[in-house]
Amino acid sequence: RVAASQAGAGTAVDVSAVQPGDLLFYSDGSGISHVAMYIGNGQIVHAASRRSGIKISTWNYRTPKTIRSFLD
């Protein structure tokens, strides 16, 4: 799956209820372009770019378009 199709699956989660394992989806202005996994303590893990690789960032380094849970 690509990030855009994942963003419509799972259960929507409010930012105040985000839990480790939830996925945050970000838009580039023309649609969903990036996905990250919440790891707790206000942080996400994501593949930032080919050059910088996997990074840990604050969840709001960009404003998420939607947050989804795929866990029961």
All heavy atoms as a GROMACS GRO file, in nm:
protein
  535
    1ARG      N    1   0.083  -0.120   0.000
    1ARG     CA    2   0.000   0.000   0.000
    1ARG      C    3   0.086   0.125   0.000
    1ARG      O    4   0.195   0.127   0.055
    1ARG     CB    5  -0.086   0.003   0.126
    1ARG     CG    6  -0.194  -0.100   0.130
    1ARG     CD    7  -0.282  -0.072   0.248
    1ARG     NE    8  -0.420  -0.094   0.208
    1ARG     CZ    9  -0.520  -0.080   0.288
    1ARG    NH1   10  -0.502  -0.044   0.412
    1ARG    NH2   11  -0.642  -0.102   0.246
    2VAL      N   12   0.032   0.227  -0.057
    2VAL     CA   13   0.097   0.358  -0.051
    2VAL      C   14   0.033   0.438   0.062
    2VAL      O   15  -0.077   0.407   0.108
    2VAL     CB   16   0.087   0.433  -0.186
    2VAL    CG1   17   0.163   0.360  -0.294
    2VAL    CG2   18  -0.056   0.454  -0.226
    3ALA      N   19   0.102   0.543   0.106
    3ALA     CA   20   0.053   0.622   0.219
    3ALA      C   21  -0.088   0.673   0.198
    3ALA      O   22  -0.170   0.672   0.291
    3ALA     CB   23   0.149   0.738   0.247
    4ALA      N   24  -0.121   0.718   0.077
    4ALA     CA   25  -0.254   0.774   0.051
    4ALA      C   26  -0.364   0.672   0.075
    4ALA      O   27  -0.468   0.705   0.130
    4ALA     CB   28  -0.261   0.829  -0.091
    5SER      N   29  -0.344   0.547   0.035
    5SER     CA   30  -0.448   0.447   0.057
    5SER      C   31  -0.454   0.404   0.203
    5SER      O   32  -0.562   0.375   0.255
    5SER     CB   33  -0.430   0.326  -0.035
    5SER     OG   34  -0.313   0.255  -0.004
    6GLN      N   35  -0.343   0.403   0.273
    6GLN     CA   36  -0.343   0.370   0.415
    6GLN      C   37  -0.417   0.475   0.496
    6GLN      O   38  -0.479   0.444   0.598
    6GLN     CB   39  -0.200   0.359   0.468
    6GLN     CG   40  -0.125   0.239   0.418
    6GLN     CD   41   0.018   0.239   0.466
    6GLN    OE1   42   0.080   0.346   0.481
    6GLN    NE2   43   0.073   0.123   0.490
    7ALA      N   44  -0.411   0.601   0.453
    7ALA     CA   45  -0.472   0.711   0.528
    7ALA      C   46  -0.623   0.699   0.538
    7ALA      O   47  -0.684   0.759   0.625
    7ALA     CB   48  -0.434   0.844   0.464
    8GLY      N   49  -0.684   0.619   0.451
    8GLY     CA   50  -0.828   0.601   0.455
    8GLY      C   51  -0.870   0.473   0.527
    8GLY      O   52  -0.988   0.444   0.539
    9ALA      N   53  -0.773   0.396   0.575
    9ALA     CA   54  -0.802   0.270   0.642
    9ALA      C   55  -0.787   0.286   0.793
    9ALA      O   56  -0.756   0.394   0.843
    9ALA     CB   57  -0.706   0.163   0.590
   10GLY      N   58  -0.812   0.181   0.866
   10GLY     CA   59  -0.800   0.187   1.011
   10GLY      C   60  -0.906   0.274   1.074
   10GLY      O   61  -1.007   0.308   1.013
   11THR      N   62  -0.881   0.312   1.197
   11THR     CA   63  -0.973   0.394   1.275
   11THR      C   64  -0.911   0.531   1.299
   11THR      O   65  -0.795   0.540   1.341
   11THR     CB   66  -1.001   0.327   1.411
   11THR    OG1   67  -1.050   0.195   1.388
   11THR    CG2   68  -1.100   0.406   1.493
   12ALA      N   69  -0.987   0.637   1.274
   12ALA     CA   70  -0.938   0.773   1.298
   12ALA      C   71  -0.912   0.793   1.447
   12ALA      O   72  -0.986   0.745   1.532
   12ALA     CB   73  -1.038   0.875   1.248
   13VAL      N   74  -0.804   0.864   1.477
   13VAL     CA   75  -0.764   0.891   1.615
   13VAL      C   76  -0.744   1.041   1.631
   13VAL      O   77  -0.679   1.105   1.547
   13VAL     CB   78  -0.632   0.818   1.648
   13VAL    CG1   79  -0.581   0.854   1.786
   13VAL    CG2   80  -0.648   0.667   1.634
   14ASP      N   81  -0.798   1.097   1.738
   14ASP     CA   82  -0.775   1.238   1.769
   14ASP      C   83  -0.632   1.253   1.822
   14ASP      O   84  -0.579   1.165   1.890
   14ASP     CB   85  -0.875   1.286   1.874
   14ASP     CG   86  -0.863   1.436   1.896
   14ASP    OD1   87  -0.915   1.511   1.812
   14ASP    OD2   88  -0.799   1.475   1.997
   15VAL      N   89  -0.569   1.364   1.792
   15VAL     CA   90  -0.431   1.387   1.835
   15VAL      C   91  -0.417   1.375   1.988
   15VAL      O   92  -0.313   1.332   2.037
   15VAL     CB   93  -0.378   1.523   1.783
   15VAL    CG1   94  -0.448   1.639   1.851
   15VAL    CG2   95  -0.229   1.531   1.799
   16SER      N   96  -0.522   1.406   2.062
   16SER     CA   97  -0.515   1.396   2.208
   16SER      C   98  -0.516   1.252   2.257
   16SER      O   99  -0.485   1.226   2.373
   16SER     CB  100  -0.632   1.472   2.272
   16SER     OG  101  -0.756   1.410   2.237
   17ALA      N  102  -0.548   1.156   2.169
   17ALA     CA  103  -0.556   1.015   2.207
   17ALA      C  104  -0.455   0.928   2.134
   17ALA      O  105  -0.462   0.806   2.141
   17ALA     CB  106  -0.697   0.964   2.179
   18VAL      N  107  -0.357   0.989   2.067
   18VAL     CA  108  -0.260   0.912   1.990
   18VAL      C  109  -0.180   0.819   2.082
   18VAL      O  110  -0.144   0.856   2.194
   18VAL     CB  111  -0.168   1.005   1.906
   18VAL    CG1  112  -0.077   1.089   1.993
   18VAL    CG2  113  -0.090   0.927   1.805
   19GLN      N  114  -0.156   0.697   2.034
   19GLN     CA  115  -0.085   0.595   2.110
   19GLN      C  116   0.031   0.540   2.026
   19GLN      O  117   0.025   0.543   1.903
   19GLN     CB  118  -0.179   0.478   2.143
   19GLN     CG  119  -0.294   0.513   2.233
   19GLN     CD  120  -0.248   0.540   2.375
   19GLN    OE1  121  -0.169   0.464   2.430
   19GLN    NE2  122  -0.296   0.649   2.433
   20PRO      N  123   0.135   0.487   2.092
   20PRO     CA  124   0.243   0.425   2.015
   20PRO      C  125   0.187   0.319   1.919
   20PRO      O  126   0.098   0.242   1.955
   20PRO     CB  127   0.330   0.361   2.123
   20PRO     CG  128   0.310   0.450   2.243
   20PRO     CD  129   0.163   0.486   2.236
   21GLY      N  130   0.236   0.322   1.797
   21GLY     CA  131   0.190   0.231   1.692
   21GLY      C  132   0.092   0.296   1.597
   21GLY      O  133   0.071   0.245   1.486
   22ASP      N  134   0.029   0.407   1.636
   22ASP     CA  135  -0.062   0.478   1.546
   22ASP      C  136   0.019   0.542   1.433
   22ASP      O  137   0.136   0.578   1.451
   22ASP     CB  138  -0.140   0.587   1.620
   22ASP     CG  139  -0.242   0.531   1.718
   22ASP    OD1  140  -0.274   0.411   1.709
   22ASP    OD2  141  -0.288   0.608   1.804
   23LEU      N  142  -0.043   0.553   1.317
   23LEU     CA  143   0.023   0.612   1.202
   23LEU      C  144  -0.027   0.754   1.178
   23LEU      O  145  -0.147   0.780   1.183
   23LEU     CB  146  -0.003   0.528   1.076
   23LEU     CG  147   0.046   0.384   1.081
   23LEU    CD1  148   0.019   0.315   0.948
   23LEU    CD2  149   0.194   0.377   1.116
   24LEU      N  150   0.065   0.845   1.154
   24LEU     CA  151   0.034   0.985   1.125
   24LEU      C  152   0.062   1.008   0.977
   24LEU      O  153   0.167   0.968   0.926
   24LEU     CB  154   0.120   1.078   1.209
   24LEU     CG  155   0.083   1.086   1.357
   24LEU    CD1  156   0.137   0.967   1.433
   24LEU    CD2  157   0.133   1.215   1.417
   25PHE      N  158  -0.034   1.071   0.910
   25PHE     CA  159  -0.023   1.096   0.767
   25PHE      C  160  -0.013   1.245   0.742
   25PHE      O  161  -0.089   1.323   0.798
   25PHE     CB  162  -0.145   1.037   0.695
   25PHE     CG  163  -0.150   0.887   0.706
   25PHE    CD1  164  -0.214   0.827   0.813
   25PHE    CD2  165  -0.089   0.807   0.611
   25PHE    CE1  166  -0.218   0.688   0.825
   25PHE    CE2  167  -0.092   0.669   0.622
   25PHE     CZ  168  -0.157   0.609   0.729
   26TYR      N  169   0.080   1.283   0.656
   26TYR     CA  170   0.107   1.423   0.626
   26TYR      C  171   0.081   1.450   0.479
   26TYR      O  172   0.101   1.363   0.394
   26TYR     CB  173   0.254   1.456   0.660
   26TYR     CG  174   0.287   1.432   0.806
   26TYR    CD1  175   0.332   1.307   0.850
   26TYR    CD2  176   0.272   1.533   0.900
   26TYR    CE1  177   0.362   1.285   0.983
   26TYR    CE2  178   0.302   1.512   1.034
   26TYR     CZ  179   0.347   1.387   1.075
   26TYR     OH  180   0.376   1.365   1.207
   27SER      N  181   0.038   1.573   0.450
   27SER     CA  182   0.006   1.613   0.314
   27SER      C  183   0.112   1.709   0.260
   27SER      O  184   0.168   1.788   0.336
   27SER     CB  185  -0.131   1.682   0.312
   27SER     OG  186  -0.158   1.733   0.184
   28ASP      N  187   0.134   1.702   0.130
   28ASP     CA  188   0.223   1.798   0.064
   28ASP      C  189   0.144   1.910  -0.002
   28ASP      O  190   0.195   1.987  -0.080
   28ASP     CB  191   0.311   1.727  -0.039
   28ASP     CG  192   0.232   1.661  -0.150
   28ASP    OD1  193   0.108   1.676  -0.154
   28ASP    OD2  194   0.295   1.594  -0.233
   29GLY      N  195   0.014   1.916   0.028
   29GLY     CA  196  -0.074   2.016  -0.030
   29GLY      C  197  -0.159   1.962  -0.142
   29GLY      O  198  -0.263   2.017  -0.174
   30SER      N  199  -0.115   1.851  -0.202
   30SER     CA  200  -0.193   1.791  -0.310
   30SER      C  201  -0.240   1.650  -0.276
   30SER      O  202  -0.290   1.580  -0.361
   30SER     CB  203  -0.111   1.789  -0.439
   30SER     OG  204   0.002   1.706  -0.424
   31GLY      N  205  -0.223   1.611  -0.152
   31GLY     CA  206  -0.263   1.478  -0.109
   31GLY      C  207  -0.166   1.422  -0.007
   31GLY      O  208  -0.065   1.486   0.026
   32ILE      N  209  -0.195   1.304   0.042
   32ILE     CA  210  -0.108   1.240   0.141
   32ILE      C  211   0.024   1.203   0.073
   32ILE      O  212   0.026   1.138  -0.031
   32ILE     CB  213  -0.175   1.114   0.200
   32ILE    CG1  214  -0.306   1.149   0.269
   32ILE    CG2  215  -0.079   1.042   0.294
   32ILE    CD1  216  -0.294   1.240   0.389
   33SER      N  217   0.133   1.245   0.135
   33SER     CA  218   0.264   1.221   0.075
   33SER      C  219   0.364   1.155   0.169
   33SER      O  220   0.473   1.117   0.127
   33SER     CB  221   0.323   1.354   0.028
   33SER     OG  222   0.337   1.442   0.138
   34HIS      N  223   0.327   1.142   0.297
   34HIS     CA  224   0.424   1.092   0.395
   34HIS      C  225   0.350   1.025   0.510
   34HIS      O  226   0.243   1.070   0.550
   34HIS     CB  227   0.509   1.208   0.446
   34HIS     CG  228   0.629   1.166   0.523
   34HIS    ND1  229   0.732   1.094   0.466
   34HIS    CD2  230   0.664   1.184   0.652
   34HIS    CE1  231   0.824   1.072   0.559
   34HIS    NE2  232   0.785   1.126   0.672
   35VAL      N  233   0.409   0.920   0.564
   35VAL     CA  234   0.352   0.850   0.679
   35VAL      C  235   0.462   0.828   0.781
   35VAL      O  236   0.579   0.809   0.745
   35VAL     CB  237   0.285   0.717   0.637
   35VAL    CG1  238   0.386   0.622   0.576
   35VAL    CG2  239   0.214   0.651   0.753
   36ALA      N  240   0.424   0.833   0.908
   36ALA     CA  241   0.517   0.810   1.018
   36ALA      C  242   0.446   0.731   1.126
   36ALA      O  243   0.323   0.731   1.134
   36ALA     CB  244   0.565   0.943   1.074
   37MET      N  245   0.522   0.663   1.211
   37MET     CA  246   0.465   0.587   1.322
   37MET      C  247   0.495   0.659   1.454
   37MET      O  248   0.610   0.696   1.481
   37MET     CB  249   0.522   0.446   1.329
   37MET     CG  250   0.460   0.364   1.442
   37MET     SD  251   0.529   0.199   1.455
   37MET     CE  252   0.458   0.127   1.308
   38TYR      N  253   0.390   0.677   1.534
   38TYR     CA  254   0.405   0.740   1.664
   38TYR      C  255   0.474   0.641   1.758
   38TYR      O  256   0.435   0.523   1.765
   38TYR     CB  257   0.269   0.781   1.720
   38TYR     CG  258   0.279   0.861   1.847
   38TYR    CD1  259   0.324   0.992   1.844
   38TYR    CD2  260   0.246   0.805   1.970
   38TYR    CE1  261   0.335   1.067   1.960
   38TYR    CE2  262   0.257   0.880   2.087
   38TYR     CZ  263   0.302   1.010   2.081
   38TYR     OH  264   0.313   1.083   2.196
   39ILE      N  265   0.579   0.686   1.828
   39ILE     CA  266   0.653   0.597   1.918
   39ILE      C  267   0.642   0.639   2.065
   39ILE      O  268   0.704   0.578   2.151
   39ILE     CB  269   0.800   0.584   1.877
   39ILE    CG1  270   0.871   0.720   1.874
   39ILE    CG2  271   0.811   0.513   1.742
   39ILE    CD1  272   1.022   0.712   1.850
   40GLY      N  273   0.562   0.740   2.093
   40GLY     CA  274   0.543   0.786   2.231
   40GLY      C  275   0.625   0.911   2.261
   40GLY      O  276   0.713   0.950   2.184
   41ASN      N  277   0.593   0.973   2.372
   41ASN     CA  278   0.664   1.093   2.418
   41ASN      C  279   0.671   1.203   2.313
   41ASN      O  280   0.770   1.275   2.304
   41ASN     CB  281   0.804   1.058   2.467
   41ASN     CG  282   0.801   0.968   2.587
   41ASN    OD1  283   0.718   0.984   2.675
   41ASN    ND2  284   0.889   0.869   2.590
   42GLY      N  285   0.564   1.215   2.231
   42GLY     CA  286   0.559   1.322   2.133
   42GLY      C  287   0.647   1.300   2.011
   42GLY      O  288   0.672   1.393   1.937
   43GLN      N  289   0.693   1.175   1.991
   43GLN     CA  290   0.786   1.150   1.883
   43GLN      C  291   0.734   1.047   1.782
   43GLN      O  292   0.653   0.961   1.816
   43GLN     CB  293   0.919   1.099   1.938
   43GLN     CG  294   0.988   1.202   2.026
   43GLN     CD  295   1.122   1.152   2.073
   43GLN    OE1  296   1.134   1.041   2.120
   43GLN    NE2  297   1.224   1.236   2.058
   44ILE      N  298   0.784   1.061   1.658
   44ILE     CA  299   0.752   0.968   1.551
   44ILE      C  300   0.883   0.913   1.494
   44ILE      O  301   0.988   0.975   1.508
   44ILE     CB  302   0.673   1.036   1.437
   44ILE    CG1  303   0.749   1.158   1.383
   44ILE    CG2  304   0.532   1.072   1.482
   44ILE    CD1  305   0.696   1.213   1.253
   45VAL      N  306   0.872   0.800   1.428
   45VAL     CA  307   0.984   0.746   1.350
   45VAL      C  308   0.936   0.741   1.206
   45VAL      O  309   0.821   0.706   1.179
   45VAL     CB  310   1.030   0.608   1.402
   45VAL    CG1  311   0.921   0.504   1.393
   45VAL    CG2  312   1.156   0.562   1.330
   46HIS      N  313   1.024   0.784   1.114
   46HIS     CA  314   0.983   0.790   0.974
   46HIS      C  315   1.106   0.789   0.884
   46HIS      O  316   1.216   0.819   0.927
   46HIS     CB  317   0.897   0.914   0.946
   46HIS     CG  318   0.966   1.044   0.975
   46HIS    ND1  319   0.988   1.138   0.879
   46HIS    CD2  320   1.016   1.096   1.090
   46HIS    CE1  321   1.048   1.244   0.933
   46HIS    NE2  322   1.066   1.220   1.061
   47ALA      N  323   1.083   0.750   0.760
   47ALA     CA  324   1.187   0.755   0.658
   47ALA      C  325   1.183   0.894   0.597
   47ALA      O  326   1.099   0.923   0.511
   47ALA     CB  327   1.164   0.648   0.552
   48ALA      N  328   1.269   0.980   0.642
   48ALA     CA  329   1.266   1.121   0.602
   48ALA      C  330   1.299   1.140   0.454
   48ALA      O  331   1.227   1.207   0.383
   48ALA     CB  332   1.361   1.202   0.690
   49SER      N  333   1.408   1.082   0.410
   49SER     CA  334   1.449   1.091   0.270
   49SER      C  335   1.557   0.986   0.245
   49SER      O  336   1.613   0.930   0.339
   49SER     CB  337   1.504   1.231   0.236
   49SER     OG  338   1.629   1.250   0.300
   50ARG      N  339   1.589   0.964   0.118
   50ARG     CA  340   1.697   0.869   0.087
   50ARG      C  341   1.829   0.917   0.148
   50ARG      O  342   1.909   0.837   0.195
   50ARG     CB  343   1.712   0.854  -0.064
   50ARG     CG  344   1.599   0.779  -0.126
   50ARG     CD  345   1.626   0.761  -0.276
   50ARG     NE  346   1.512   0.706  -0.345
   50ARG     CZ  347   1.492   0.576  -0.363
   50ARG    NH1  348   1.578   0.490  -0.317
   50ARG    NH2  349   1.384   0.535  -0.426
   51ARG      N  350   1.850   1.045   0.146
   51ARG     CA  351   1.977   1.101   0.197
   51ARG      C  352   1.987   1.091   0.348
   51ARG      O  353   2.088   1.047   0.402
   51ARG     CB  354   1.992   1.245   0.154
   51ARG     CG  355   2.116   1.310   0.215
   51ARG     CD  356   2.133   1.451   0.171
   51ARG     NE  357   2.196   1.447   0.039
   51ARG     CZ  358   2.206   1.550  -0.041
   51ARG    NH1  359   2.156   1.665  -0.007
   51ARG    NH2  360   2.265   1.538  -0.158
   52SER      N  361   1.882   1.132   0.420
   52SER     CA  362   1.891   1.134   0.567
   52SER      C  363   1.845   1.004   0.632
   52SER      O  364   1.874   0.980   0.748
   52SER     CB  365   1.813   1.252   0.624
   52SER     OG  366   1.677   1.244   0.587
   53GLY      N  367   1.773   0.920   0.558
   53GLY     CA  368   1.733   0.789   0.610
   53GLY      C  369   1.626   0.796   0.718
   53GLY      O  370   1.544   0.887   0.720
   54ILE      N  371   1.629   0.699   0.807
   54ILE     CA  372   1.530   0.688   0.915
   54ILE      C  373   1.562   0.790   1.023
   54ILE      O  374   1.676   0.799   1.068
   54ILE     CB  375   1.528   0.546   0.975
   54ILE    CG1  376   1.506   0.440   0.866
   54ILE    CG2  377   1.424   0.535   1.086
   54ILE    CD1  378   1.377   0.453   0.789
   55LYS      N  379   1.458   0.863   1.065
   55LYS     CA  380   1.476   0.967   1.167
   55LYS      C  381   1.370   0.958   1.274
   55LYS      O  382   1.261   0.906   1.250
   55LYS     CB  383   1.467   1.106   1.103
   55LYS     CG  384   1.579   1.138   1.008
   55LYS     CD  385   1.561   1.274   0.947
   55LYS     CE  386   1.600   1.382   1.045
   55LYS     NZ  387   1.602   1.515   0.985
   56ILE      N  388   1.400   1.013   1.387
   56ILE     CA  389   1.302   1.035   1.493
   56ILE      C  390   1.281   1.185   1.500
   56ILE      O  391   1.378   1.263   1.506
   56ILE     CB  392   1.351   0.979   1.628
   56ILE    CG1  393   1.359   0.827   1.618
   56ILE    CG2  394   1.259   1.023   1.742
   56ILE    CD1  395   1.415   0.758   1.740
   57SER      N  396   1.154   1.226   1.494
   57SER     CA  397   1.118   1.367   1.494
   57SER      C  398   1.000   1.388   1.589
   57SER      O  399   0.935   1.292   1.630
   57SER     CB  400   1.073   1.412   1.354
   57SER     OG  401   1.172   1.388   1.257
   58THR      N  402   0.971   1.514   1.621
   58THR     CA  403   0.849   1.542   1.696
   58THR      C  404   0.731   1.520   1.604
   58THR      O  405   0.740   1.542   1.483
   58THR     CB  406   0.848   1.687   1.749
   58THR    OG1  407   0.859   1.777   1.640
   58THR    CG2  408   0.961   1.709   1.849
   59TRP      N  409   0.619   1.476   1.660
   59TRP     CA  410   0.502   1.440   1.579
   59TRP      C  411   0.450   1.558   1.498
   59TRP      O  412   0.393   1.542   1.392
   59TRP     CB  413   0.390   1.381   1.665
   59TRP     CG  414   0.322   1.484   1.751
   59TRP    CD1  415   0.359   1.521   1.877
   59TRP    CD2  416   0.211   1.564   1.716
   59TRP    NE1  417   0.276   1.620   1.923
   59TRP    CE2  418   0.183   1.648   1.826
   59TRP    CE3  419   0.129   1.573   1.604
   59TRP    CZ2  420   0.079   1.739   1.826
   59TRP    CZ3  421   0.026   1.665   1.606
   59TRP    CH2  422   0.002   1.747   1.715
   60ASN      N  423   0.471   1.680   1.547
   60ASN     CA  424   0.415   1.797   1.482
   60ASN      C  425   0.520   1.879   1.406
   60ASN      O  426   0.505   1.998   1.388
   60ASN     CB  427   0.341   1.884   1.582
   60ASN     CG  428   0.429   1.933   1.694
   60ASN    OD1  429   0.545   1.892   1.708
   60ASN    ND2  430   0.378   2.022   1.776
   61TYR      N  431   0.625   1.812   1.359
   61TYR     CA  432   0.723   1.883   1.276
   61TYR      C  433   0.656   1.937   1.150
   61TYR      O  434   0.702   2.034   1.090
   61TYR     CB  435   0.844   1.795   1.242
   61TYR     CG  436   0.824   1.700   1.126
   61TYR    CD1  437   0.886   1.724   1.005
   61TYR    CD2  438   0.744   1.588   1.138
   61TYR    CE1  439   0.868   1.639   0.897
   61TYR    CE2  440   0.726   1.502   1.032
   61TYR     CZ  441   0.787   1.527   0.912
   61TYR     OH  442   0.769   1.442   0.806
   62ARG      N  443   0.548   1.872   1.110
   62ARG     CA  444   0.451   1.919   1.011
   62ARG      C  445   0.315   1.886   1.070
   62ARG      O  446   0.304   1.802   1.157
   62ARG     CB  447   0.468   1.844   0.878
   62ARG     CG  448   0.594   1.882   0.804
   62ARG     CD  449   0.631   1.794   0.688
   62ARG     NE  450   0.524   1.749   0.603
   62ARG     CZ  451   0.540   1.653   0.511
   62ARG    NH1  452   0.655   1.594   0.495
   62ARG    NH2  453   0.438   1.615   0.436
   63THR      N  454   0.211   1.952   1.022
   63THR     CA  455   0.077   1.925   1.074
   63THR      C  456   0.021   1.800   1.008
   63THR      O  457   0.009   1.794   0.886
   63THR     CB  458  -0.017   2.044   1.047
   63THR    OG1  459   0.038   2.160   1.106
   63THR    CG2  460  -0.156   2.018   1.105
   64PRO      N  461  -0.012   1.697   1.089
   64PRO     CA  462  -0.068   1.575   1.029
   64PRO      C  463  -0.207   1.600   0.971
   64PRO      O  464  -0.287   1.675   1.027
   64PRO     CB  465  -0.075   1.475   1.144
   64PRO     CG  466  -0.040   1.548   1.268
   64PRO     CD  467   0.004   1.685   1.233
   65LYS      N  468  -0.232   1.539   0.857
   65LYS     CA  469  -0.363   1.548   0.792
   65LYS      C  470  -0.463   1.455   0.862
   65LYS      O  471  -0.579   1.489   0.879
   65LYS     CB  472  -0.348   1.510   0.645
   65LYS     CG  473  -0.471   1.522   0.563
   65LYS     CD  474  -0.494   1.664   0.523
   65LYS     CE  475  -0.603   1.670   0.418
   65LYS     NZ  476  -0.644   1.805   0.393
   66THR      N  477  -0.416   1.336   0.901
   66THR     CA  478  -0.499   1.241   0.974
   66THR      C  479  -0.409   1.148   1.054
   66THR      O  480  -0.291   1.132   1.022
   66THR     CB  481  -0.590   1.160   0.879
   66THR    OG1  482  -0.680   1.080   0.955
   66THR    CG2  483  -0.511   1.070   0.786
   67ILE      N  484  -0.466   1.093   1.160
   67ILE     CA  485  -0.396   0.994   1.242
   67ILE      C  486  -0.487   0.871   1.244
   67ILE      O  487  -0.608   0.884   1.266
   67ILE     CB  488  -0.373   1.045   1.385
   67ILE    CG1  489  -0.291   1.175   1.380
   67ILE    CG2  490  -0.304   0.938   1.470
   67ILE    CD1  491  -0.280   1.245   1.514
   68ARG      N  492  -0.428   0.754   1.222
   68ARG     CA  493  -0.508   0.632   1.214
   68ARG      C  494  -0.447   0.524   1.303
   68ARG      O  495  -0.327   0.512   1.316
   68ARG     CB  496  -0.511   0.579   1.070
   68ARG     CG  497  -0.545   0.681   0.964
   68ARG     CD  498  -0.679   0.743   0.981
   68ARG     NE  499  -0.785   0.657   0.931
   68ARG     CZ  500  -0.908   0.695   0.911
   68ARG    NH1  501  -0.944   0.820   0.938
   68ARG    NH2  502  -0.999   0.613   0.866
   69SER      N  503  -0.536   0.445   1.361
   69SER     CA  504  -0.496   0.329   1.440
   69SER      C  505  -0.530   0.202   1.362
   69SER      O  506  -0.639   0.191   1.306
   69SER     CB  507  -0.567   0.328   1.575
   69SER     OG  508  -0.532   0.210   1.645
   70PHE      N  509  -0.438   0.109   1.363
   70PHE     CA  510  -0.461  -0.021   1.299
   70PHE      C  511  -0.454  -0.132   1.403
   70PHE      O  512  -0.455  -0.250   1.369
   70PHE     CB  513  -0.356  -0.044   1.189
   70PHE     CG  514  -0.375   0.050   1.073
   70PHE    CD1  515  -0.318   0.176   1.074
   70PHE    CD2  516  -0.451   0.014   0.964
   70PHE    CE1  517  -0.336   0.264   0.968
   70PHE    CE2  518  -0.471   0.099   0.858
   70PHE     CZ  519  -0.414   0.225   0.860
   71LEU      N  520  -0.446  -0.094   1.531
   71LEU     CA  521  -0.437  -0.190   1.639
   71LEU      C  522  -0.572  -0.206   1.707
   71LEU      O  523  -0.650  -0.112   1.716
   71LEU     CB  524  -0.335  -0.144   1.743
   71LEU     CG  525  -0.194  -0.112   1.687
   71LEU    CD1  526  -0.107  -0.053   1.795
   71LEU    CD2  527  -0.132  -0.238   1.630
   72ASP      N  528  -0.600  -0.325   1.754
   72ASP     CA  529  -0.726  -0.350   1.824
   72ASP      C  530  -0.716  -0.318   1.970
   72ASP      O  531  -0.621  -0.326   2.034
   72ASP     CB  532  -0.767  -0.496   1.809
   72ASP     CG  533  -0.805  -0.527   1.664
   72ASP    OD1  534  -0.853  -0.438   1.596
   72ASP    OD2  535  -0.784  -0.642   1.625
   0.00000   0.00000   0.00000
